[in-house]
Amino acid sequence: MYPRDTREWAESVFGTCDLGDVRRLERLIDYASRQALQPKATTSRACGEDTAALEGAQRLLRNPDVDPHDIDEGVFERSLQGCAGRERILAIQDTTTIKVRHRPLAQDRIKDNSAGGWFVHTALAVDGKTGEPLGVIDQERWLRPKNRPGTASRGTRPYQEKESYKWELSLRRVRQRLPATERLVTVGDRESDIYEFLYFMTTEGLRFVVRGRQERRVDYHGGTLADGKDQAPVFGHQTVWIGQRGACPQRAGTMRPARKKREAHVELRAQRATFRPPKNRHTAAREPVTVNVVWVVETHVPRGAEALEWMLLTSEPIETDEDVARVVKDYEHRWIIEEYHQAWKTGCAIEARALQSDENLDRIYAITSPIAVRLLQLKHIQNDQPDQSCQSMLSEDEWQCLYASVERG
């Protein structure tokens, strides 16, 4: 199903990249194949004693004529080819941060009055039926300046100038690469509950499942969205998995507690709702937005656990129990993109890269991004098909080295 040889894998993933010179493409494929063998390794360690390969990799990473976006576009094209023939494709979007731990570069950035790390917004294609990671189909990486406009100007700035426009912009780029989007369902967490983004998707007839977070005014009962939850019809009960997460700081200065992975027994409710445009807000989206709403409410909460309650806004049908359950399943798959970002940071050690400029870092981010997908695909096979031979993805030398490193005794 996947190329076992890393050289073959690198050719399939990066082979369509247009770097303006076949020698640059050869260096990219050679270095990517070596880095994929040792995802955590530094460039010098990945190249080993092959000094020619190391010199070629370093020239590639330092070459100002190698645009990281050209590498990205080739990777995105290959990922979309892997979506062919799939019945249902989830385009799961999420944002993460990458810290720059290389002290000289971090200090230079402080002098430039900019933040110390990268922001990355990714769209990951996932098979909606099996949960198989298919590849990154869009990714934007940027540095956020410290002197950027604050929240006080949020209501007056045009939507296209806000950072929150990244959700719509990512989807627009995906549509350019994949014009036929009838099988594509965008999935986003609470950060994507943006009125303009919902307006864009509904007016364009696009499919989506977005977790709501805002208490919106609705046309029924003269109240808010939450007022309709208890009156919405029940569409069955089921068990859902809550993903594991680590503790992290929140905007208010407090720490969000860590959470273990567990299953929750929930009740499903659903009904249609029309949102009124936000008050006191400068936006081009001044018309009402009509969506289907699915509430997922935990009925028996374990002692000491935080009760699960999701409010999912969707374009998908909610006529039957099966329809509603499918919407919930789509959102359950959202955890996969968090696992992808974690595999990228820890499995590829991208925060430990000691390169001398932001441009060089951006190139290695573009190269290691699909390597993280490969790691995630290995995990998917292990979870989905535990009895399948590891040789479906690993060569004989690879699995024997892995076995020897684990079973040292």
C-alpha positions in Angstrom: 0.0 0.0 0.0 2.9 2.4 0.8 6.4 2.4 -0.7 8.7 0.4 1.6 12.0 1.7 0.3 12.6 5.3 1.5 14.2 6.3 -1.8 11.1 5.1 -3.6 8.9 6.9 -1.0 10.8 10.1 -1.5 10.5 9.9 -5.3 6.8 9.4 -5.0 6.3 12.3 -2.6 8.7 14.9 -3.9 9.1 13.8 -7.5 6.7 16.4 -8.9 8.3 19.4 -7.1 9.4 22.1 -9.5 12.7 23.5 -8.1 13.9 25.0 -11.4 16.8 22.6 -11.7 16.9 18.8 -11.9 20.0 18.7 -9.7 18.1 20.5 -6.9 15.3 17.9 -7.2 17.8 15.1 -7.0 19.3 16.5 -3.9 15.9 17.0 -2.4 14.9 13.3 -3.0 18.3 12.0 -1.8 18.2 14.1 1.4 14.5 13.4 2.1 15.1 9.6 1.7 18.0 9.7 4.2 16.1 11.9 6.7 13.1 9.6 6.5 15.3 6.7 7.6 16.2 8.7 10.7 13.4 11.3 11.2 14.9 12.7 14.5 18.5 12.8 13.2 20.3 16.0 12.4 21.2 16.6 8.8 24.8 15.5 9.3 23.8 12.4 11.2 21.1 11.5 8.6 23.8 11.6 5.9 26.2 9.6 7.9 29.7 9.3 6.5 28.6 10.3 3.0 30.3 13.7 2.8 28.9 14.3 -0.7 25.4 13.7 0.4 25.9 16.0 3.4 27.3 18.8 1.3 24.4 18.4 -1.2 21.8 18.5 1.6 23.4 21.6 3.2 23.5 23.4 -0.1 19.9 22.6 -0.7 18.8 23.9 2.7 20.9 27.1 2.3 20.0 27.8 -1.3 18.0 31.0 -1.6 16.7 29.9 -5.0 14.9 26.9 -3.4 11.5 28.2 -2.5 9.9 26.1 0.3 6.5 26.7 -1.3 7.7 24.9 -4.4 8.5 21.9 -2.2 5.1 22.2 -0.5 3.1 22.3 -3.8 4.7 19.1 -5.0 3.8 17.4 -1.7 0.3 18.7 -1.8 -0.2 17.4 -5.4 1.0 14.0 -4.4 -1.3 13.9 -1.3 -4.3 14.8 -3.5 -3.4 12.0 -5.9 -3.7 9.7 -2.9 -7.2 10.9 -2.3 -8.4 9.5 -5.7 -11.1 6.9 -5.5 -11.9 7.7 -1.8 -15.6 7.8 -1.0 -15.3 10.5 1.6 -12.3 12.8 2.3 -11.9 14.8 5.5 -9.8 18.0 5.2 -9.0 18.5 8.9 -7.6 21.9 9.7 -5.7 23.0 12.8 -3.0 25.4 13.9 0.1 24.7 16.0 3.2 26.5 17.1 6.9 25.6 16.5 9.4 26.9 19.0 12.8 27.9 17.8 15.3 26.6 20.4 18.5 27.6 18.5 19.6 30.4 20.8 21.4 32.7 18.2 18.4 32.7 15.9 15.9 33.2 18.8 17.9 36.1 20.1 18.0 37.7 16.6 14.3 37.4 16.4 13.8 39.2 19.8 16.0 42.0 18.5 13.7 42.2 15.5 10.7 42.7 17.8 9.0 39.5 16.6 7.7 36.4 18.4 10.1 33.6 19.1 8.4 30.8 17.1 6.5 29.8 14.0 2.8 29.4 13.6 1.7 26.6 11.3 -1.8 26.1 9.9 -2.3 22.6 8.3 -5.0 20.9 6.3 -4.6 17.2 6.5 -6.5 14.8 4.2 -7.9 11.8 6.0 -10.1 9.0 4.7 -13.5 9.7 6.2 -14.4 6.0 6.3 -11.2 4.4 7.7 -9.4 7.3 9.4 -6.3 6.7 7.3 -4.0 9.7 7.0 -3.6 10.5 3.3 -1.3 13.5 3.4 -1.0 17.2 3.9 -3.0 19.1 1.2 -2.3 22.6 2.5 0.1 24.2 5.0 0.9 27.8 5.8 3.8 28.8 8.0 4.5 32.3 9.3 6.1 34.4 12.0 3.8 36.5 14.1 5.2 40.0 14.9 4.9 41.2 18.5 3.6 44.6 17.3 0.7 43.1 15.4 -2.8 44.7 15.8 -4.4 43.8 19.1 -7.9 42.6 20.0 -9.2 46.1 20.4 -9.2 46.6 16.6 -10.7 43.2 15.9 -14.2 44.6 15.2 -13.0 47.3 12.7 -10.3 45.5 10.7 -11.4 43.8 7.5 -11.9 40.0 7.8 -9.3 39.3 5.1 -6.6 41.1 7.2 -7.2 39.0 10.3 -5.3 35.9 11.2 -8.6 34.1 11.5 -8.9 34.3 7.7 -6.4 31.4 7.5 -9.3 28.9 7.7 -11.0 30.2 4.6 -7.8 30.9 2.8 -6.6 27.3 3.3 -9.9 26.0 2.0 -9.7 28.3 -1.0 -6.2 27.0 -1.9 -7.4 23.4 -1.5 -10.3 24.1 -3.9 -7.8 25.4 -6.5 -5.9 22.2 -6.3 -9.0 20.0 -6.2 -11.8 21.7 -8.0 -14.2 18.8 -7.5 -14.9 19.1 -3.8 -18.2 17.2 -3.5 -16.4 14.4 -1.6 -14.4 16.8 0.6 -15.6 17.7 4.2 -13.8 20.4 6.1 -13.4 19.6 9.8 -12.3 22.2 12.4 -12.2 22.8 16.1 -13.7 25.6 18.1 -11.3 28.1 16.7 -12.9 27.7 13.3 -16.3 28.8 14.6 -16.1 32.1 12.7 -19.2 33.7 11.2 -17.5 34.7 8.0 -16.0 31.3 7.5 -19.4 29.6 8.0 -21.0 32.1 5.6 -18.4 31.4 3.0 -18.9 27.6 3.2 -22.7 27.7 3.2 -22.9 30.2 0.3 -20.4 28.2 -1.7 -22.2 24.9 -1.0 -19.2 23.4 0.7 -19.4 20.5 3.2 -18.1 21.0 6.7 -18.2 19.9 10.4 -17.1 22.6 12.8 -17.2 22.6 16.6 -19.2 25.6 17.8 -18.0 27.7 20.7 -20.0 30.9 20.4 -23.4 31.5 21.8 -25.2 32.8 18.7 -28.5 34.4 18.3 -30.9 32.2 16.4 -34.3 32.6 14.7 -36.2 30.0 16.8 -37.7 30.8 20.2 -36.3 34.3 20.0 -33.3 33.1 22.0 -29.8 31.7 21.6 -28.4 28.5 20.2 -28.1 26.8 23.6 -31.8 27.4 24.3 -32.7 24.9 21.6 -30.5 22.0 22.8 -33.0 20.5 25.3 -35.9 20.9 22.8 -34.0 19.2 19.9 -35.0 15.6 19.1 -32.8 12.7 20.3 -31.0 10.7 17.6 -29.7 7.9 19.6 -26.8 7.1 22.0 -23.3 6.0 21.3 -19.8 5.8 22.7 -17.1 8.3 21.5 -13.4 8.5 22.2 -12.0 11.6 23.8 -8.4 12.2 22.7 -5.5 12.6 25.1 -4.0 16.0 25.5 -1.3 17.6 27.5 -1.5 20.6 29.8 -1.1 24.0 28.1 -1.4 27.7 28.9 -4.6 29.5 28.1 -5.2 33.2 27.1 -6.3 34.1 30.7 -2.9 33.1 32.0 -4.2 29.9 33.5 -3.2 26.3 32.6 -5.6 24.0 30.8 -5.3 20.7 32.6 -4.0 17.5 31.0 -6.5 14.9 29.9 -6.3 11.1 29.5 -7.8 9.3 26.5 -11.1 7.8 27.5 -14.4 6.7 26.1 -17.6 8.6 26.8 -21.3 7.5 26.6 -23.2 10.3 25.0 -26.7 11.3 23.8 -27.0 12.8 20.4 -29.5 15.6 19.6 -29.9 17.6 16.4 -31.9 20.2 14.6 -31.6 22.9 12.0 -30.8 26.5 13.0 -30.5 29.9 11.4 -27.9 32.3 12.8 -28.4 36.0 12.8 -25.4 38.2 11.8 -23.3 39.4 14.7 -24.1 42.9 16.1 -21.7 45.8 16.2 -19.3 44.1 13.7 -17.9 45.3 10.4 -18.2 42.3 8.1 -19.4 41.7 4.6 -21.3 38.6 5.8 -24.5 40.5 6.9 -26.9 37.8 5.8 -28.2 34.9 8.1 -26.4 31.5 8.0 -28.4 28.3 8.2 -26.7 25.1 9.4 -27.5 21.8 11.0 -26.5 21.5 14.7 -25.6 18.3 16.5 -25.2 18.3 20.3 -23.1 15.5 21.8 -23.7 15.3 25.6 -22.2 12.9 28.0 -24.8 11.1 30.1 -22.7 9.3 32.7 -19.6 11.3 33.7 -16.8 9.4 35.5 -15.8 10.8 38.9 -13.1 13.5 38.5 -13.6 13.8 34.7 -14.7 16.8 32.8 -18.1 16.2 31.1 -18.0 16.0 27.4 -20.3 18.3 25.4 -19.8 19.1 21.8 -21.9 21.4 19.7 -21.2 20.6 16.0 -22.2 22.9 13.2 -22.5 21.1 9.9 -23.7 21.1 6.4 -24.2 17.3 6.5 -27.7 15.8 6.7 -29.3 15.0 10.1 -32.4 13.1 9.0 -31.6 9.8 10.5 -29.6 8.3 13.5 -27.0 7.2 11.0 -26.7 10.7 9.5 -26.1 12.2 13.0 -23.7 9.4 14.0 -21.6 10.1 10.9 -21.2 13.8 11.8 -20.0 12.8 15.2 -17.5 10.3 13.7 -16.2 13.0 11.4 -15.4 15.2 14.3 -13.8 12.3 16.2 -11.3 12.0 13.4 -10.2 15.6 14.2 -7.7 14.3 16.8 -5.6 12.8 13.9 -4.3 16.2 13.0 -3.1 16.8 16.6 -1.3 13.5 16.4 0.2 14.6 13.1 1.6 17.8 14.6 2.9 15.8 17.6 4.6 13.3 15.3 6.2 16.3 13.4 7.5 17.9 16.6 8.7 14.8 18.4 9.1 12.2 15.7 11.0 14.6 13.4 12.5 16.8 16.2 11.8 20.0 14.2 12.1 22.3 17.2 15.7 21.1 17.8 16.9 22.1 14.3 19.9 24.4 14.6 19.8 26.2 11.3 21.1 29.7 10.9 18.1 31.5 9.3 14.3 31.4 9.1 14.5 30.7 5.4 16.6 27.5 6.0 14.2 26.4 8.8 11.3 26.9 6.4 12.9 24.5 3.9 13.5 21.8 6.4 9.9 22.2 7.7 8.7 21.6 4.1 10.9 18.5 3.8 10.0 16.9 7.1 6.3 17.6 7.0 5.5 14.6 4.8 7.9 12.5 6.9 5.6 13.1 9.8 2.7 11.8 7.7 4.6 8.6 7.0 5.1 8.1 10.8 1.4 8.7 11.3 0.5 6.1 8.6 2.7 3.6 10.4 0.7 4.2 13.6 -2.6 3.9 11.7 -1.6 0.5 10.3 -0.5 -0.7 13.7 -3.8 0.4 15.3 -6.1 -0.6 12.4 -4.4 -3.8 11.3 -2.3 -5.1 14.3 -1.8 -8.5 12.8 -0.4 -7.2 9.5 3.3 -7.7 8.8 5.4 -4.6 9.4 7.0 -5.3 6.0 4.0 -3.6 4.4 5.9 -0.4 5.2 9.4 -1.3 6.4 12.2 -3.0 4.5 13.8 -6.0 5.9 16.9 -4.0 7.1 14.6 -1.4 8.7 12.5 -3.8 10.7 15.5 -5.9 11.8 17.3 -2.7 13.0 14.1 -1.6 14.8 13.7 -5.0 16.4 17.3 -5.1 17.6 17.1 -1.6 19.1 13.9 -2.5 21.1 14.7 -6.1 22.1 18.3 -5.5 23.2 18.1 -8.1 25.9 
